[in-house]
Amino acid sequence: MRNPYLMSSPQFLLYEVKDNVAVITFNRPQALNAWNEGLTMELEEALHRADSDAAVRVVVLTGAGRAYNVGGDIKEFEKADTEWIERFNRRVIRMFRFMEQMRKPILAAVNGHANIESVQACDLVLAAEDAKFGLPEINIGVCPGAGITIRLPRWMSRYQAKELLFFGDWIPAAEAQRLGFVNRVVPKDRLMEETMAWATKLAKKAPLALGAIKTCVNVGAELDLDRGAEFQLLESSRLFFSEDLKEGLAAFLEKREPRYQGR
């Protein structure tokens, strides 16, 4: 039976797996990798493909050309009706939620301009020194529609969030790091090298434990302290019956690198 998430011939992105890392590249450089319906559908398919592939332990997102992703494609929006806009945004919201629920780390390697919405569901963000981040929707008279107005105040003060949303200015990578939604700023010519170094290092970690940690952080942010602690306890307890824990303990005692199998 054909895998419904296996793409036959994607038009708007590239997909490659190497050393347990799936690299997904937005490939609309002529449009600065703006979201259109085709790119969004292909990205959703690619994420499901990576999630269902046991050989993939980490996902990296990046953009071809001069930009990472500048947000929605204005040319496509210009022709759309209200029904299409709502359907499109619901698809993007669903996709971001799926990214948060995936038990595999997702890294963004940000080159050039990046709409902050496009990294909102990533786990780690690395940016080139010349990268720019922004929420320019206000400048065309619209409110962002894919969840960033809800997530942003959870990352920073609502005053800082409103400043980014109200003015729609592009800010440098160093400022984005100061605000807390970029982990590391690196030289432009070393962006993918540094990102892949992180990705391959993560791919060697215990997959079940890594998935549990990601889930505890993401779910815990939405729970009160007591329920969050209980959720974490259940996630952690399950790992004590895993083959990976036995391997981790054995490797530690034998002073060797562990070889985790994700079971």
HELIX and SHEET records of a PDB file:
HELIX    1   1 PRO A   29  ALA A   31  5                                   3    
HELIX    2   2 GLU A   37  SER A   52  1                                  16    
HELIX    3   3 ILE A   74  GLU A   78  1                                   5    
HELIX    4   4 THR A   82  GLN A  101  1                                  20    
HELIX    5   5 ILE A  116  VAL A  119  5                                   4    
HELIX    6   6 PRO A  136  ILE A  140  5                                   5    
HELIX    7   7 ILE A  148  TRP A  155  1                                   8    
HELIX    8   8 ARG A  158  PHE A  167  1                                  10    
HELIX    9   9 ALA A  173  LEU A  179  1                                   7    
HELIX   10  10 LYS A  188  ARG A  190  5                                   3    
HELIX   11  11 LEU A  191  ALA A  203  1                                  13    
HELIX   12  12 PRO A  207  GLY A  220  1                                  14    
HELIX   13  13 LEU A  225  LEU A  239  1                                  15    
HELIX   14  14 GLU A  243  GLU A  254  1                                  12    
SHEET    1   A 6 LEU A  13  LYS A  18  0                                        
SHEET    2   A 6 VAL A  21  PHE A  26 -1                                        
SHEET    3   A 6 VAL A  58  GLY A  63  1                                        
SHEET    4   A 6 ILE A 106  VAL A 110  1                                        
SHEET    5   A 6 LEU A 124  ALA A 128  1                                        
SHEET    6   A 6 ARG A 184  VAL A 186  1                                        
SHEET    1   B 4 ALA A  67  ASN A  69  0                                        
SHEET    2   B 4 HIS A 113  ASN A 115  1                                        
SHEET    3   B 4 LYS A 132  GLY A 134  1                                        
SHEET    4   B 4 ILE A 171  PRO A 172 -1                                        
END                                                                             
